Amino acid sequence: MVDRGASALSLPDDWPAHPDPILALNRMGSFDWDLDTGLFHMDAQAHEVFDLRPDEYDGSPMSLAVRVPRAEAHRLDALVAQAIKDGSENYGTYFRLRCRDGSLRWTHTQGYIRRDGTGRPRRIIGIVRDATQEMGELENRREQAVEDEARRQQTNVVQLTTAALAHARTVQDVIDVLKDTQGLTHLGATSLVMGLVEAGRIRLIAEGPAGSFVPGTDITRIDEPYPMSEAVRTLTPRFIESPEEFADRYPILWPHITGLNITSAAYLPLIAEARPIGAMGLLYSDRYGFTPEDRNVLIALCSSIAQSLQRAMLYEQEKDLATGLQQAMLPRTIPSVPGVDVAVRYRAASAEGSLARDIGGDWYDLIPLPGGRVGAVIGDVQGHDTHAAAVMGQLRIVLRAYAAEGHPPATVMARASVFLHELDTDRFATCLYAEADLSTGVVQVVRAGHIDPLVRQAGGSCRRVTVAGGLPLGLSAEFGQLDYPVGTLELDPGDTLLLCTDGLVEEPGADLDDGMQTLTTLITGGPTDVWELADLLIDVAEERAGDDDVALLLLFRRGQDTPESGGRLQQHVASGDPEALTEARHMIRAAVAAWGARERSDEIELVADELITNALMHTEGAAIVTLRVLTASDRRMRVEVEDSSSALPRRREAGESGVSGRGLLLVDLLSDVWGVEARGGGKCVWCEFVVRERT
């Protein structure tokens, strides 16, 4: 059929303009489709669009089947039918034509549906145009968008991985970040292998998929024919783009991993400060080859990984050094002391953060002393770093030395404070020193800014023992307040003394008293065995995972094998301190009863009280009272009162109405023997009482 007059077809006034001026340069023709007769008229330009000669077209739409693939024809028919059914005025779509040479070409058509007065469709007039250039540009834009999105996703993975690596503190943290599903697997990697360079060898630290370990590759030489060794040796990435290439380049390794379905791999050196510290391998199971963008992203990512890995390695080295330092400063073993069971525990802080949170200045110590006594120390140096640990070690040593020299508890604490003040440091320390006479159960306690001790009685109840305290070590020397008050408590057989640092009781936002009450309740309901109780307390500290260290010392007094003789107690009595005088009397009464001298307890207590009172009244300083058991030819109880005055006491006649001058007379009358000794710049007044042997 001839399409005479088709070029004269006119388009509606409201026909849309071309969306792009460039499209007007493409071939475009018009058509007029008579729906009543089914004839499809096209102008010459439309023939060109369909790549048809006039003699090849008879006016029937079926004649276009030679150019329109069947799938496209079905889609066009469905589109037009739907537009007619919906009452639409126009339609438009892209479709493909098969040209004379067999190639496919994109085409665009737009039709306007003409209806009669009843709404019945009668004609469709429209255009067809060559859309090859347009669709090519659209495809390019689509491909570019896909590339941009892929690049954005890769960049996002790099950024997210780098951000996650910033929080990695250990080598295992780095590995965990990279193996996480939000990490490198977004780049398509199936698994990860990683090795570190150590002494000219590569030690495998991440072995890829579970069960994929290749025997003999846990430690390899850098000169061996493995891809990681090659990457480290040459400082150059190795990209393997197919299984065939893998098998050809690394025939020793490939037979061991054929079952992993690896299609490609990337092995990259990890370089920090211009030297290789390791290598990383990414294994893929669903890709072949790497684009330049892929390679650039992986190389950039490896730089970030290398920096994080080096930081983690340095952290672990410093942590090992710091932990070793702290362990060296703490007692390696706790000495066995007759009459007591001792349990000690230490937990390092576990809060997130820097190395400073993994080491601190908390410490404990147990010091055997002459005469059946034992000293227990708990302390905490300010700070959480290696300097705090170093100060702690020095302080522990001097405290042990001062106690072993025989100084009373208050003097031990004062001298330790002076030592810390004179040390080249700005740190201070809280400390509690308890000296227990195991034959009497009397415990003298000195507290330097530390928390109070607790005592769990044999029946299971636990109580906090309030002890008057002084300033922390270092600060008391700086402010000239070295007179530490001494508290006294009794530890009966079956009782347990608990000393701890504040990490066991303090919680953010909670009051210290509340923490002490919680601890008291926990101990009351805890196991009776001292080691099991220590485990329970440290487990609670672990669960809480606080940002402070915890040191713990438990001392359980047994009922048997306590010393029967050779006991010694000492008490510092400050001038003008009635509480100290009361505590001294309490100590003497308890010791005399415990040492089996009840028949002379009134005499001993009265004489000791007189000597202490004289020392406080007639000298300007404090007095030190010492009570000990002597077991030579006979068993004696000896009382010594030491002061800082060198003036010897004189016995005076008091007269009938005198209220003073009777002190030495009482001493002479009630004691079996007494005397005065020079002690440095002062003196010691002593007296002895013969007592019965213990039965």
Protein Blocks (a to p, Z undefined) as FASTA:
>chain_A
ZZehklmpccdfklccdfbfklmmpccddddddfknopacddfklmmmnopafklpghia
klmmmmmcfklmmmmmmmmmmmmmnopabdcdddddddfkopacdddddddddddfkopa
fbdcdddddfklmmmmmmmmmmmmmmmmmmmmmmmmmmmmmmmmmmpmbfklmmmmmmpm
klmmmnopabdcddddeehiacdfbgbjehiacghilpccfkbccfklmmmmnopacddf
bfklmmmmmmmlmmmmmmnopabdcdddddeehiafbdcddddfkbgcjdfklmmmmmmm
mmmmmmmmmmmmmmmmmmmmmmmmmmmmpcfbdcddehiacdddddddfbecdfklmgcf
bdcdddddehhiacddddddedjdfklmmmmmmmmmmmmmmmmnopafklmmmmmmmmmm
mpccfbdcddddddddfknopacdddehiacdddddfkopacdddddddddehjlmmnop
abccdddddddehiacddddfklmgcghiafklmmmmmmmmmmmmcfblklmmmmmmmmm
mmnopabdcddddddddfbhiafehiacdddddehilklmmmmmmmmmmmmmmnopammm
mmmmmmmmmmmmmmmmmpcbdcddddddddffbccdddddddfbfbdcddddebjmbcgh
jlmmmmmmmpmbdcdddehjbccddddddddddZZ
